[in-house]
Amino acid sequence: MPKATFTRRATRPSTRQPLTPDRVLDAALALADAEGLDALSMRRVAGALGVEAMSLYNHVANKDALLSGLVDRVVGEIDLPAIGGDWRTEMRRRAVSAHATLTRHPWAALLILSRISVGPMMLRYINATVGCLREAGFSYAQADHAWNAIDCHVYGFTVQALKFPLKPEEYAPAARGYLPMIPPDLPYFRGLTVEVAEGRHDGLHAFTFGLDLILDGLERMRLASPAESPPER
């Protein structure tokens, strides 16, 4: 009887990409964007990567560290203001970029506001923001107030826009439906509602309208203050 012969099958090299902190954050970001933070768990992220949940802990300490990493990843998408550039142009660009970034990641605004973040992107973001204002002649205290006034508008407007229950095309029909509920002794509220209901005002709020009002006020404050020397380096 002839001897059976066995041939060694060539083994294919593994095509699975090695797990890294960046890959973990990429998967977590995609999951949060698609389903929101409530859907985010170490198990779900591991499933998206095709690994066991315990494998993630070699790259991310825990879910809290994962959330901190997501904050830093999102902040890293926001345009940094140029230190030494025209402060108003740079801070306006920063604010518009922040609004767009937070709109792309609808879960991010409330997460950022709820955490103290010291990731490298956040630290660069803060330094560039304060540096831009300080080099323009704002004191450190004024820079802090200015930065926070702008960011209150960014976060507040963005969250309101994301959470508002009506789409733009629904404003006029909704206004027509509300009109019978507004009593005659509230003439100004009724007058505004009529403007929207009849199409003379679309009811939409522009992000840059409030932003420019804030920047105008900060410029008046800057011009009214004595010129300050730039910080020592």
Buried (B, 14 or more C-beta within 10 A) or exposed (E): EEEEEEEEEEEEEEEEEEBEBEBBBBBBBEBBEEEEBEEBBBEBBBBBBEBEBEBBEEBBEEBEBBBBBBBBBBBBBBBBBBBEBEBBEBBBBBBBBBBBBBBEBBBBBBBBEEBEBEBEBBEBBBEBBBBBBBBBBBBEEBBBBBBEBBBEBBBEBBBEBEEEEEEEEEBBEBBBEBBEEBEEEEEEEBEBBBBBBEEEBEBEEEBEEBBBEBBEEBBEEBEEEEEBEEEEE
